[in-house]
Amino acid sequence: MAEAIASDIAAELVIKLSSRAFSQIGLWWNLKDDLNDLKRTVSTIKAVLLDAEEKSVTNNLVKVWLEELKDVLYDADDLLDDFSTEALRNDLMGGNKLMKEVRLFFSSSNHFAYGLKMGLKIKAIKARLASIGSEANTFGFMVRDRPVETSFMTKKRQKTHSFKDKIIGREDDKAALLKLVLEFESEENVYIIPIVGFGGLGKTALAQFVCNDKMVYDYFELRMWVCVSDVFDVKIIVENIIKSITGQAPDQNLEMDQLQKQLRDKIGGKKYLLVLDDIWNEEREEWVSLKELLVGGAKGSRIIITTRSFKVAKITSKCQPHVLKGLSDDDAWSLFKEIAFEQRHADSTNSAFVEIGKQILERCSGVPLVIRTIACTLSYKETEKEWSSFKENELVRISQNDGKILPTLKLSYDHLPSHLKHCFAYCRLYPKDHEIHVQTLVQFWIAQGFVKQLNPIQSLEDTGFGYFKDLVERSFFQEVGERYPGEGLRCKMHDLMHDLAELVAGSEISIVDSNNIASKDGEKCRHISIDPSLIHLFKGKKLRTLLLFRNVRTKNLADEIWDLIIANCRCLRVLKLDYFKLEKIPRSIYKLKHLRYLDLSHNSRLRILPKSICKIQNLQVLKLDWCLRVEELPKKMEKLVNLTHFGCKSCYELTHMPCGIGKLSSLETLSMFVVDKDGSHGGADLSELRGLNNLRGELEITNLGFVKNAKEKFKAANLKEKQYLRSLVLEWNVDIDDEDDDDEKSLEDLQPHPNLNELCIGGWRGDAKFPSWLSLLTDLVHIKIWGPSNFKHLPAFSQFPCLQQLEIHGCTELEYMDDNSPKGSQGEPGSFFPSLKYLCLENFPNMKSWWRKRSTDDSNEDDTTVMAFPCLSSLKIENC
């Protein structure tokens, strides 16, 4: 990947050095000539990089040369980022030009001293580039222009591939497995069925195919799915089985005997189906210790195991394994044709395309993953000449004696645009089978500068999601979807794709563990994920990404770890420190001035952030979600001018928002806005929300019951202009009865944009009627209302066409769900809650009836006949 990265960094450096901002920087620090010299040097080297990239495939010396060049370009990029940061800090100083100059002169970063120091660094980098440039002459590189790369921006596909909803050529395999699952008479209560095959054949997809069959769904009381992968830890597997049953992970502090009891309670005497996906463990004793916990199911229970190892199949089951083979020629061609010709059906009968396609298909060995990936690559090549070139110039590099799968998959990687190569290789940081949160991944890409803003009216995040969709369409990701509405997209990588990411990432992007830390060249590593207990052993000082993946055995992060990070990782762009029970953040964090992404979420002991964090002006993402004890935010957060995402969901102890937060005009996420209850903290008022119209996702506004001049302030929040918000939560949080009717009037002035999907109202004490704008929110999917409240009936929610979840809690004065009669509520036939799936009614001690008014035209008609609820699947009524 070095060749692609070197080329992209060089291009970005030239763009930066050519910008007006750097012209001003050059004048400001008297470094204009040095910066121009640097631009010329980088431009000269950039001109030969396309030829160098191609030669590096067969010439190892060129590959080494590119690695050395990439290191220097990275250092140059850090240097320019340092300049940009210092210039930004200067711009954010108050006062006129003279005052700024005086302050700079007497500041710790003295104007002249800084310019002198940076001038020396520029000269050192120029010298290193000159040395590398002279080496280039020995290779005889040619100056060549890089062709314009197509991407989702210029060549959109009409839809994602339909093969994701199908499994081609596995009907016989499914039938054989269904027979074992549903019909086979076993002496054992719990019968184990192994599926064996090498990577990419579709073992997991086949198991899902079987699990989702209606007969299987109806036959078993419980269906569970656990991905095991490389680490066979019985405790973790048991936790994941319980999570699969309940939907919630058990308490991590539970001992094994407590977990065993929970598991037995859940599966005991029940006919269950459990899939243990991707098992590698070949130690019989470890398997037996797990199996003993699973034998309590009713007769007819089944465990399906997927594995690449026949030894695993042998130690886990007496049953002959179901051996998965490659697709037949006809099925392989059906799959290939469906993808490669998806947008060009006419070419699927063109004899020239068909002949070339079948020759390429021979090298895919009937492996579905390889077929899909290669076919996706070819779907972007529209001419017979391009297909022939791929066959003759790319496939020929794969020796017939090599393992074919990974080299064949790499061909698809080689044909990615360079920006997508970076994005894919970066995913090497995730462990195998890790569930990837797509928005977080895109934010990582943005923080590293992989995402380029080609369209000024499109946000960087939208562009990044486009990159992700492009990779999905080319089959680099799988299992894309949401577990529940509003959670956000998640995905996984197939094991072979993870192997490919590891191959192309090389030493630059790595997972560091106790087995490989001794062999890691820290100076070559730029992006790592690592167990915190090993961080003091890692020697690299040029990291741009540090992801600390905590497991159940990881001890709390000690203060000295902070010292190591701040002393040794000054180039960081991404730092992930969630779930570490941090109690404080050191003041010296401001030294991480290149930082773009900082995740401190789920640190329940953290109480305060240092003021110095506001000096990290490059920060784009700051996550404090579920920091339950944080009481106050830094007063000068308005200095974080590049902040686009500020997560503070469930920071229940927050007393107020800092004044000036409304100046952060780039904000796209502000998960909670806390009104200052009594004004004693000098916090921001709701008018600071007025201009934040790019907010998206969820916005929760709390302490609304304490707002003075509510009508005026609520209108000033300007919620109706926030068209990108998905969810709005309005909480009054009043502890005493409020006799004023201001609540009822003021709710009218909190009108959101009609695009809203979720509305939650808590503690509102309006007496008679809900606001008029409620009927305009026809896109609502989820409504939640909870008390205390004074209203006695609800609006006609039955007419909302998209409403899927309705939850009403603790409305003690509520007497009727609907003010109309049954006839008035019914509307058109079938329009009574046409989409509702989940209905929850809790704690209505005064509830009398659904409708307040009875039908007058037919008093004998049964009111319940109109209550169709055609989609209702879950109903909860308690204490009504």
N, C-alpha and C positions, 0 to 999 in steps of 0.2 A: 504493500500500500504506500510505501515511501514515495514512489514516483508520482502518484496522484496527489498526495499531500504537498509535496515540494512545489508542484506546479500551481496548486491552488493558493498556497501561502504567498508564493512569488507574485501571482496576479493580484492578490489582495494588497500586498505591500505597495505595488506600483500605483494602485488606485488611491490608497491612503496618501502616499507621498505626492500625488498629483493634485490632491484636494486643496481647496482654499484654506481649510483649517490648518493644514500643515505649512502652507505659505506663511500664515500668520505666526505659527509656532516658530518657524525658522527665523522670522524677524524678531520675535519677542526675546528669544534666547541667543540671537546672533549666530545661528547655526544653519542659515539658509544654504550656503555653499556645501556644507557637509551633507545635508539632507538631499540636495540635488545630485551630488556625487553618488550617494547611496542608491538613489532611484535609477541612475544610469547603469550602475553595476548590476542591480537586480534585474533590470530590463534586458540587459545583454545575456545574462544567464537564462532568463525565462524563455528567450527566443529559441534556445536549443533543447528545451526540456521535452518536447514531444518526441524528438528523435532519441533522446536519452532514455525515455520511458520504454520505447520499443526495443532498444538494444539491451536494456536491463533484464529482459526476459531470458536472454540466452548468455549474457555476459555478466558474470558475478562481480567483476571489478567495477563495472558501471553501476551495479546495484549498491555496492559499498559507497561509491562516490555520491550517489543520490541520498543515501542515509546521512552522510556527513553534511551535504548541502542542506538537507531538511533541518538538521540540528541548528545550523547557523541561522536559517530563515526563521525558525521558531524564536531564537534569541532576538532577532531583529524585530519580530512582531511584538515581543514583550517590551522592547525598548520603545517602539512607537506607541504602544498602549500606555506606557508610563508617561510619555509626553502628553497624550490626549487627556489622561487623568489629571495631570498637574494643571493643564489649561482649563479644564472644567472646574477645578477647585478655585482657580483664579476668577473665572466668570461668576461663580456663585458668591464671591465676597461682596458685601455691601459697599456702597460708596462710589465715588467717581474714579477715573483712571489713576489720578495722582495718589489718592488714598490707597488704592489697591497696590500700587508700586511700593509705597512706604511700608505697608503691611508685609508684602512679600519680602522686602529687604530685611526686615527684622524678624521674619518668621524662621522656623526651624529649617524650612527648605529655602534658604537664601537664594534670591534670583540669580546672582552671578555664580555662586558656588554650584548651584544646580546645573546651570548652563555649561560650566567647565567640566563637571563630572560626566554629564551626558555626551558632551563633545568627545571626550576620551573613549566612551563606550562605542560611539558611532565609528570612530577611527579603528577601534579593535575589530568591529564587525566587518568593516570595509576590507581590512587586511585579511581576515579569514576568507571572505568572499573572493578576494583577488587570488589567493592561493588555490582555492577550489576552481576558480575560472581558468587558471593556467593549466590545471590538470585536465580540464575539459578539452583543451587543445590536443592532448595526446590521444583522445578517443575519436577525434575527427567528426564531432557532431555537426549535423546540418541544421541551418535555420529553417524552421517550418512553422506554418500557421496552424493553429489548432482549429479543427472544424467546430462549428456551432453545435452544441449538444442539445438534443431534444429532451424535454422533460414533461411533466404533467402540465406545465404552464403553457407549452406550445403544442402539445399533442395529447389532448385529453381523450381517454377512453369513455365510451358511453356508459358503461356499467362495470361492476366487478365481475369476475369470472363465475359463470354459473356452475362450474365443476365443484365449487365449494359446498354446494347443497347436494351433490351426488357422489356416489362411489361407483365407478365404472369397473365392471369385470369381477366383482366380489360377491355376486349373488349365490354361487355355489358354496363359497366359504361361509357365508351367512347362514345358509340353510343347514350346513353341517353343524355349525355351532349352536343354532337354535335347537337342533335335535338333542345335543348334549345338555343344553341348559334346561330345556322344558320336558323332555321325554325320557331321558336315560334314567333307569332305576339303579340307584347306588346303595350299597350297604351303609355308607357313611351319611350322617345327617348333612354334612357340609362337603360337597364334591368340588374338587379343584381342577380347572381346565386351563392348561397352558397354551398360549399362542406363541409360536417361535418363528423368527425370521430376521434377516439382517435389516439394518437401518434403511428407512425410506420406503419399505414395502407397504406400509399402511396398517401396521398391527393396531395402533391406537385408534385409527379411523374405523377399522373393522369392529373393534370392541364397542365403540360408540354406536356404530350401525346396529349392532345387536341390542345394546342397552335401550336404544330409543324405539325399538320395535314395540308395537302396541301389545302384542301377546306377552312380551316380557314385562312391560309396564304393569299389566293387569295381574300377572302371576305372582309377583313378589311384593311383600309388604314394605320392604326397604330396598332402595337401590343406592349404592354408595360408590364413590370414585375417589381413589387416592393415587397421586403420582409419586412414585417412590424414588426412582432415579438412582444416582451413584451411591448416596449415603443411605445405608440400611440401618436406621435407628428405630428400634421397636417403639420407644416412647413417642417419637415424632409421628410415626405411622399411626399409632393409637390415637394421638391427638387429632390427626387429620381425618381419621375415620369418624370420630365423634363430631368434628366440625362438618363433615359431609352429611351427617344425619340431622344435626340441629341447626346448621347454618351459622353457628358461632363457634369460635375457637375456645377450648376450655382454658381455664386459668393456668398460666405457665408455671405458677408456683406449686401446682398439685404434684404430689408424689406419685410414683408409678402404681402403687396399690390402689390409690384413689381413682386414678384413670382407669385401671382394670375394672373396678366396681362400676364406674360410669358406663364403660363399654358393655359389660355384661347386662346391666339394666336396660341398655338400649336395644341389644340384639337378642337377648335371651328369649328363646321360645318363638322367635319370629322367623319367617321364611325370607331370607335376604339374598340379594345379589351384590357382591363386592368385586370391583375391578381394581387390581393392584397393577398399575401401569408402569412399564419400563423398569423391571427388576434386574439388578446386576449381581446381587449378593450370591455367592456360591458356597457359603458356609452353612452346612446343614443345621448346626446348633442354633444359629441366629434365627433361621427360618422356623424351627420347631418352637422356639420361645414365642414367636408371634402366632403361629398356628394354634397353640394351646389356648390363646385368648379368643379364638374365633369359632371354636367348635360348639358353642352353646346355641347356635341357630336351630330352627325347626328343620325337620327332614325336608329335603328338596332345596335347601340353601346351596348357593353356588359361589365360588370364587374364580374369577377369570384373571389369569396372569399373562401379561405381555412381556416378552424378553427376547434378547438376541442370542441367548445362551441355552444350548441343549442341556448343559449341566444344571442350570437353574431349573429347567423343566423337570429334570429327573429327581432332584431333591425335594421339589415342592409337591409332586403328584405322582400317583400310580397310573394315572390316565396317560394314554398315548398323546403327545402334544399335537395340536393342530399346526402343521407346518405351512406357513404362508410362502407362496412362490411368486415369481414375477408374473406380470400380466401376459396373457396370450397375445400373439401378433395382432389379432383383430381388435381385442380390447385396448391394447396399447395405441393402435392407430386411431380408434374412436376417441380416446382421451386426448391424444396429440392434436387431432383435427379440430376437436371442439374448442381448444384453447388457441392454437396457432392461427386459425381462420375465423376467430369469433366475430371480427368486424368485417371480414372479407370473404363472405360465403362463396362467392363465385370462384375464388382461387382454389377452393377445396376440391374442385373437379378438374382443375388445370393440370394436364399430365406432367408438365415440367415441375411444378411445385410438388405434386404428389410424389414423383420419383425422387427428388432431392429430400423431401420430408421423410420418406421411408428409409432412405440411406442414413440420414441423421438418426432416425429412431432406432436403428440397429445398435447404435452405440449406447443407448439408454438402458439396455438389458432388462426391459420390462419393469423397471422400478418407477412407480407412480410419481414419487417426489422429483426424480430426475426428469421424467417426461414433462411434468407440469412446468418445471423451472426452465428447461430448454425451450419448450413450446411458447412460454411467456416471452422469452427473449426474441424468438423469431416473429412473434406477433407484432413487434415494433419494426420489423424489416419488411418493406412492402414490395421489393422487386426481386425477380429471380436471380439477378446478379448478386444481391446482398445475401441471399440464401446460399448460393454456390460458394461465395467467399467464406461464409461461416463454416461450411462443410470442409472446404479444402484447406483453409488457413488456420482454423481454430481446432476442429476435432482431430486433425492430423497430429497435433502436439501430444495427444494422449496416447501413450504407448499401450499396445495391446496387452502387455504384461503387467501394467500398473493396476492398482485398485482403481476401478473406473469411476466410482461414484463421486468422490470428492473432486478430482480433477474435472469431471464433467460439469459438476455444479459450479466450479470456479469459472467456467466459460461464461456463465450468466453474470457472475460478478464482474468479470472483465469488461462486459458490454454495458455495465451501468454508467450513467453520467458520473463524473468525478465527485459531485456533491453528494450523490447517493452512496458512493463507495465509503466516504467518511462516516455517513450516518449508519450504514450497516455494520461496519467494522467496530464502531463504538459500542454496539450491543454485546460485544465480547465481555463487557464488564459485568453482565448479569450472569448468575449461576445457571446451569442447565435446568430446564423446566420451570424457571422463575416466571411468575406472572408479571408481565410488564405493564405498568400504568402508562398509557400512550401520551397523555398530556405531559407527564413528568419527563418522559423520554424526549419529547419535542422541545421542552424547556432546556434540557441538557444540550441538545443540538444547537439551540439558539445561543446559549451561554458560551459555547465553543466557537461560535462564528461560522458554523456549517451552513446555516440558513441565510440565504441572500434575498433581500427585498427588491424583487424585480418590478413589482406592481405597487406604486405608492399608495393606492387606496386599499390595499390588502395588508392585514397585520402580519407580522413575522410568524405568529403562532399559526395563523391560517395557512401561510406558505409552508410551514413545517409539517402541518397535518397533510398537506398535499404531497410532500416528500414521503411521508409514511404510507399514504394510500398507494403511491407509485410502487413502493417496495412490496406492499401487500399484493398488488396486481401481478407482480413478478414472482410471487410465491416465496418471498423471503421471511414472511411472518405467517402465522396460522392462528386458529381459534380466536379470531377477532370478535369482540362483542362486549356488551354490558351485562353484568350480573343482575343489576336492577336499575330502573330509570334514574338518570341523573348522576350515577356513580362515575361515569366517564369510561371511555373505551379501554379495554385491556386486551393483551395478546400474548402469544408465546412464540418461541422459535423452536423448530424441530431440532432434535439433537444433531443431525447432520449439518443443518444450517449454523448451529452453534460451533460445530467443528470447523466449518468454513470461515466463520468470523474469527476464530482463533488463528487459523492459518494465515489469513490476509492481514490481521492486526499485528502480527509479529511481536516484537518485544515492547512496542510502544504502548499497547493497550493490554492490560493483563489483570487476572485475578491472582492476588498474592496470598498464598497460604503457607502453612508450616512445612509443606513438602517441597516448595520451590523457592522460598524466600532467599535461601543461600545462593541460588544460581542466578538470581535476578540482577541485571546490570541497572542499578537505580538511575543512573544518568541517562539511560536510553528510554526509561519509562516516562510517559507523559500523562497517562490515565490509568488509575488502578482502583480496584475494589479490594478491601483487605479487612481481616478481623482486627479490631482495635488492639487486641493483646499483642499484635506483631508490629505495630506501627513504629515502636522504638528501635526495631531491628532493620527497618527499611532505610536505605542510605541516599535515595534520590532527592535532589533539590529542585527539580524542574517540573514538578507535577502540575498539571492543569486540572485534573479531576481526582478527587479523593472521596470515594464512597465507602463508608464504614458500615458493612452489613453485620448487624448484631444477631447472634444466635442465642439460644436459651442458656448457653454456658458462659456467655461473655460477661465479664465483670463490668461494673460501672466505670465510665470514663473518668480517669483520674485527672487532676489539674495539670500534672506534668505532661500529659498528652497534648493539652492545649499549647504548652510551651514548645513542644516539638513541632507541632503543626505550624505555629506562627514563625518559628525560627527557620524552619527548613522548607516551607511550602509557599513562598512568597508569590509564586506565579499562578496560584490556584484561580480557576474560573468557577469550579463547581465543588461545593463542600456539603456533604450529607452527614448530619449528626443527629438523626432522629432516634427516639427510643433509648436514650442513654442516661436518663435520670440526672441530667446536668443541673447543678444548683446555681451556677453563675457563668457568665461569659466574660473573659478578661478584657480589660480596656484596650489591650494591645491588638485586638482583632482588626482595628483600623489599618494595620500594616498589610493586611491582605487586600491591597487596593485594586487588584485586577478582578476581584471576586464578582461574579454575576449571579450566582445561585447559592443560597444558603438555606438549608433545611434544618431547623431546630425543633420541629414538631414532636409532639408526644413526650416532651421532657417535663413531667408533671411537677418537678421540684423547682423549676426555674421561676423566679419571681420578678426579675427586672433585667432589662437590656442596658448595656453601657451606652452613654451618650455618644461615645466615639464611633459607634456603628454607623452613625449618620455621615461619617467621613468616607464611607465606601460608596462613592457616588456612581460607580459602575453597576451597583447592585440592581438586578432586574427582578429577581424572585426572592422573597423572604417569607418563610413558612414558620408560623408559630402555632399552628392548629393543635388543639388539645394540650396546650401548656396551661394546665388548669389553675395555676397559682400566679400567673403573671398579672400584676396589678396596674402597671403603668408602662406606657410606651415612651421612647425618647421624644423630647419636646420639639426637636428640630428635624423631624422626619421629612419635612418638606424639602430638605436638602437632597433627599434620595430621588433626584429628578428623573432617573432612568427606571424607577420601580414600575413594573407592569403587573406584578402579582403579589399581593400581600394577604397571606392566609392567617386568620386569627379565629377560626371557627372553634367554638367551645372554650374560649378563654374566659371562663365564667367570672373570674375575679377582676377583670378589667373595669376600671371605674369611669373611663372617659377616653375619647380619641384626642390626639394632640391637635392643637390649632395649626392651621396651614395644610392639613392633609388634603384639602380640596385643591391645592395647587399642583398635586401630582396628576397632571392631566393625561399621562400615559396609562394610568391604572386600568387594568382589565379585570382584576380580581380584588375585591374588598369583601371578605366573607362576613365580617361583622362590623357594625357601627354602633358604639355604645354611647348613649346620651348621658351627659354629666347630670347626676340626679339632683344635686342642689346647687350646682355652679361653683362649688368650693374648690374644684381642681383646675378651673380655668380651661375647661375642655372645649373642643369644637362643637358648634351647634349644627343642626341639620342643614343649614344653608350651604355648608361646605360640600354637600353632595350635589349641589346645583349643576356644576359643570362636568361631573364625572359620568358622562354619557356613553363611555365605551365599556362600562362595567358589564361583565357577563358572568354566567354561572349563578351562584347564590349570593344574595345580600340579606343579612339578618340585622334588623334594627331593634335594639332593646331599650328599655326604660322610657318608652313613649309616654307613659302615664305621668312623667315628671316634666314634660315640656311645657313651658310657659308660653302664652300667646300661640297656642297649638295651631290654630287655623292658619296663621301667617307662616309659622315655621314649617308646617307640614307641606304647604304649597311651595315653599322655598326649596324643599328637597328635590323637586322637579322629577319625581319618579316616572311620570308619564312619558318622558323623553328617553328613558333608558331601555331602548328597544332590544338590546342583546341579553337582558337578564332572563335567566331560565326560571329562577325561584326567588320568591320574596317572602321573608318571614317578618311579621310585625308583632312585637311583644310589648305589652304595657307595663308589666312588672310592678304594679301598684299593690302595696301591702295593706292599704286602708281603703274603706269605701269612699268613693268620690261622688258626691251628690250632684255635681255640675254636669250638664248635658254636653259639655265641650267635646267629650270623646266621640259622641255620635256625629256631631257636626264635623269634627276634624278628620275623621276617617274618610269622609268624602274628599278631602284634600290630599289624601295619600294615594291618589289614583295611579296605578301602574300602566305600563304600555300593554296594549292588547296581545302582544306576542307571548306573554307570560305563560309558563307551563305548570307552575306550582305556586300555590298561595297558602300561607299558614298565618293564622291570626290567634294570638294568645292573650287572655286577660282583658280583652276589650269589653267595656261595661255599657256599651250602647243599649238603649232600652227597646226601641220600637222596630227600627228597620235598618237593614244593611245599606251600604252606599249604592247609588244608582249605577256606578260604573261596573259593578260586579257582573251584570248581565252581558257586558261587552267582552268579557274574558273567555271567549268561546274556544280558545286553545288549551284551556286548563285540563291537565291530566290528573293532578293531585290537589285536593283541598283538605286542610287540617285546621280545625278550630278547637280551642280548649279554653276552659274557664280560669278564674271566676268570671261570670258574665251575668247580665240582667235580661237579655232578650228571651222571648217566649216562643218564638218560631224562627225558622230559617228561610232563606230564599228558595226559589224553585230550582234547586240543583239538578233535578231530574231531567232538565232540558239541555244540559251541557253535553254536546255531542261527543267530546273526546275524553270526558272524565272517567278515569279508571280506578282511582282510590279516593274514598271519602271517609275521613276520620273526624268524629266529634267526641270530645272528652269533657267531663266535668262541668257541663252547662246546667247548673242546678235549677235554674228557673225555667228551663225549656219544657214546654208542654206539647208542642206539635213540631214535627219535622217540616211541615209545609203549610202555609197559610191558605192555600187553595183547597178546592174540593178534588176528589179523584178525577172527575171529568176535566177540571181545569188544569190538572197536572199532566194529564195523559198526552195532550197534543195530538200529533199524528200517530197512527198505529205503529207500535214498536219503538216509539221515541222516549219511553220512560227509562232513564238511565241506560241508554243504548250500548255504552262501552264499559260500564262499571264492573270491575273485577273484585274489588275488595271494599267491604263496608264494615266499619267499626263504630259502634255506639256504646259509650261507657259513661256510667254515673249520671243518669238523668232521673233523680228520684221523683220528679213531678211529671214525668212523661205520661200523656193520656192517650194519644193516638198519632198516627202518621199525619192525617189531615185535620185541620181545625174545622173546616166546613164539610158538611155531608152533601152528597149529590141530592138535588131537589127534584130532578125529572124522573128519577127511578129509585125510590127509597128502598126497594127490595134488592137492588143490584149489589152483589158482593164487591166491596171496595177492593179486595185483593186481586180481582181478576185483571186489573190494569197493571199490577206490579209485575211486569214481565221479567225485569232484570236478566236480559238474554245472555249476558257474559259473566254473571256473578259466580265466582269460584271460592270465595272466602268470606264468611260472615261471622262477626263477633258482636254479641249483645250482652252487656253486663251491667247489673245494678240499675236497671231502668224500671 
